[in-house]
């Protein structure tokens, strides 16, 4: 297993868990203010969802680059549409993890994040 992929999973799972814990903790902070609680819980949950989506897409992009059979990839993703997950950001994130040189003049944000994950945790 490539160490950068293990680092990717660990990094995003840590972030996802932190956002989910925050969502749970908000009840004790804002349990008496329904509007504030709803707003903050939804922020935390959608942030967790965004990390999960990026993680899944980055792993799927890796499998796609490894020439995994398209039907098998759809089965792993439990989706008929892998592009739902393999976004531009996910590909940029994978490029950063694998040390690819971006085509853009300025390095995309998720490429830089991927490089840091691979460097610090990989």
C-alpha positions as CSV (number, residue, x, y, z in Angstrom):
1,X,0.0,0.0,0.0
2,X,1.5,3.4,-1.0
3,X,2.2,5.4,2.2
4,X,0.8,8.5,0.7
5,X,-2.6,6.9,0.4
6,X,-2.5,5.7,4.0
7,X,-1.6,9.2,5.0
8,X,-4.5,10.6,2.8
9,X,-7.0,8.4,4.6
10,X,-5.6,9.2,8.0
11,X,-5.6,12.9,7.3
12,X,-9.1,13.1,6.1
13,X,-10.5,10.7,8.7
14,X,-9.0,12.9,11.4
15,X,-10.6,16.0,9.9
16,X,-14.0,14.2,9.4
17,X,-14.0,13.0,12.9
18,X,-13.2,16.4,14.3
19,X,-16.1,18.0,12.4
20,X,-18.5,15.2,13.6
21,X,-17.3,15.6,17.2
22,X,-17.9,19.4,16.8
23,X,-21.4,18.7,15.5
24,X,-22.1,16.6,18.6
25,X,-20.6,19.1,21.0
26,X,-22.6,22.0,19.7
27,X,-25.7,20.8,21.6
28,X,-24.0,21.6,24.9
29,X,-23.0,25.1,23.6
30,X,-26.1,26.1,21.8
31,X,-28.8,23.7,22.8
32,X,-31.1,26.6,23.9
33,X,-30.7,28.6,20.6
34,X,-32.3,26.4,17.9
35,X,-31.3,28.7,14.9
36,X,-27.7,29.0,16.0
37,X,-27.4,25.3,16.7
38,X,-28.9,24.4,13.3
39,X,-26.6,26.7,11.5
40,X,-23.4,25.5,13.2
41,X,-24.3,21.8,13.1
42,X,-24.9,22.1,9.4
43,X,-21.6,23.9,8.8
44,X,-19.8,21.1,10.7
45,X,-21.6,18.3,8.9
46,X,-21.2,19.8,5.5
47,X,-17.5,20.3,6.2
48,X,-17.2,16.6,7.2
49,X,-19.1,15.7,4.0
50,X,-16.7,17.7,1.9
51,X,-13.7,16.0,3.3
52,X,-15.3,12.6,2.8
53,X,-16.2,13.4,-0.8
54,X,-12.6,14.6,-1.5
55,X,-11.2,11.5,0.1
56,X,-13.4,9.1,-1.8
57,X,-12.7,11.0,-5.1
58,X,-9.0,11.1,-4.6
59,X,-8.8,7.3,-3.9
60,X,-11.1,6.7,-6.9
61,X,-8.9,8.8,-9.1
62,X,-5.9,6.8,-7.9
63,X,-7.6,3.5,-8.8
64,X,-8.6,5.0,-12.2
65,X,-4.9,5.9,-12.8
66,X,-4.0,2.3,-11.9
67,X,-6.3,1.2,-14.7
68,X,-8.8,-0.5,-12.5
69,X,-11.7,-1.9,-14.5
70,X,-14.4,0.8,-14.9
71,X,-17.2,-1.6,-13.8
72,X,-15.2,-2.6,-10.7
73,X,-14.6,1.1,-9.9
74,X,-18.4,1.8,-10.2
75,X,-19.1,-1.1,-7.9
76,X,-16.5,0.0,-5.3
77,X,-18.0,3.5,-5.4
78,X,-21.6,2.1,-5.3
79,X,-22.4,4.6,-8.1
80,X,-23.0,4.4,-11.8
81,X,-21.1,7.7,-12.2
82,X,-17.5,7.8,-10.9
83,X,-17.2,11.4,-12.1
84,X,-19.6,12.3,-9.2
85,X,-16.6,11.7,-7.0
86,X,-13.6,12.1,-9.3
87,X,-13.7,15.9,-9.4
88,X,-11.0,18.3,-10.6
89,X,-10.1,19.0,-7.0
90,X,-9.7,15.2,-6.3
91,X,-7.4,14.9,-9.3
92,X,-5.4,17.9,-8.1
93,X,-5.2,16.4,-4.6
94,X,-3.9,13.1,-6.0
95,X,-1.4,15.0,-8.1
96,X,-0.1,16.6,-4.9
97,X,0.1,13.3,-3.1
98,X,2.0,11.7,-6.0
99,X,4.3,14.6,-6.7
100,X,2.9,15.4,-10.2
101,X,3.7,18.8,-11.6
102,X,0.5,20.8,-12.1
103,X,-0.3,22.1,-15.6
104,X,-1.5,25.5,-14.2
105,X,1.0,28.3,-13.6
106,X,-0.1,28.6,-10.0
107,X,-0.3,25.4,-8.0
108,X,-3.9,24.5,-7.2
109,X,-4.9,24.6,-3.5
110,X,-5.7,20.9,-3.3
111,X,-2.4,19.9,-5.0
112,X,-0.5,21.8,-2.3
113,X,-2.6,20.1,0.5
114,X,-1.8,16.7,-1.1
115,X,1.9,17.5,-1.2
116,X,1.8,18.5,2.5
117,X,0.0,15.3,3.4
118,X,2.5,13.1,1.5
119,X,5.4,15.1,3.0
120,X,4.2,15.2,6.6
121,X,2.4,11.9,7.0
122,X,3.6,9.7,4.1
